[in-house]
Amino acid sequence: MSGVLWQMVDHRFTKAHASEYLDGELSPPERERVERHTSVCPKCRALLASLRRMIETLPTLAAQPRPSVEAGVLARLRRDG
């Protein structure tokens, strides 16, 4: 295969397996393939950076349940009633 064709194939592979790469779920040859590709592809490098930021940010988001509409209406009725 020509270099350009390999680049396109590796581009699709990297996009399809970016999460597995970051989770450490790829085999050593697959990891090397992603790393080799991202060393020359700014789009895939940016994709991995974006996914890393998301993974780092998610735990910091407070998971606060929103009150139900019913609970809010009842609270207002009790308060104003």
C-alpha positions in Angstrom: 0.0 0.0 0.0 1.2 3.5 -0.7 2.1 5.9 2.2 -1.0 8.0 1.6 -3.3 5.0 1.7 -1.7 3.7 4.9 -2.1 7.2 6.4 -5.9 7.1 5.6 -6.3 3.6 7.0 -4.4 4.5 10.2 -6.4 7.7 10.5 -9.7 5.7 10.5 -8.2 3.2 12.9 -7.0 5.9 15.3 -10.4 7.6 15.3 -12.2 4.3 15.9 -9.9 3.2 18.7 -9.1 6.5 20.5 -11.0 5.6 23.6 -9.5 2.2 23.8 -6.1 3.7 23.4 -6.6 6.1 26.3 -8.0 3.3 28.4 -5.0 1.1 27.8 -7.1 -1.5 26.1 -5.1 -1.9 22.8 -2.4 -4.5 22.2 1.2 -3.2 22.0 1.2 -3.2 18.2 -2.2 -1.3 18.1 -0.8 1.2 20.6 2.3 1.7 18.4 0.0 2.2 15.4 -1.9 4.9 17.1 1.2 6.6 18.4 2.9 6.5 15.0 -0.1 8.0 13.4 -0.7 10.7 15.9 3.0 11.7 15.6 2.1 12.9 12.0 -1.6 13.7 12.2 -2.6 16.9 14.0 -6.3 16.1 13.8 -5.9 12.8 15.6 -3.5 14.4 18.1 -6.2 17.0 18.8 -8.9 14.2 19.1 -6.8 12.4 21.8 -6.1 15.7 23.6 -9.8 16.5 23.6 -10.8 13.0 24.9 -8.1 13.3 27.6 -9.5 16.6 28.8 -13.0 15.2 28.9 -11.8 12.2 30.9 -10.0 14.5 33.3 -13.0 16.9 33.7 -15.8 14.4 34.1 -15.1 13.4 37.7 -15.0 17.1 38.7 -18.6 17.7 37.6 -21.0 17.6 40.5 -23.7 15.0 39.9 -26.5 16.8 41.6 -29.9 15.4 41.0 -32.4 18.0 39.8 -35.6 18.2 41.8 -38.6 16.9 40.0 -41.3 19.3 38.7 -43.7 17.8 41.2 -41.4 18.3 44.1 -40.8 21.9 43.1 -44.6 22.6 42.7 -45.3 21.0 46.1 -42.5 23.0 47.8 -43.9 26.3 46.4 -47.4 25.4 47.4 -46.3 24.7 50.9 -44.2 27.8 51.1 -46.8 30.1 49.6 -49.8 28.3 50.8 
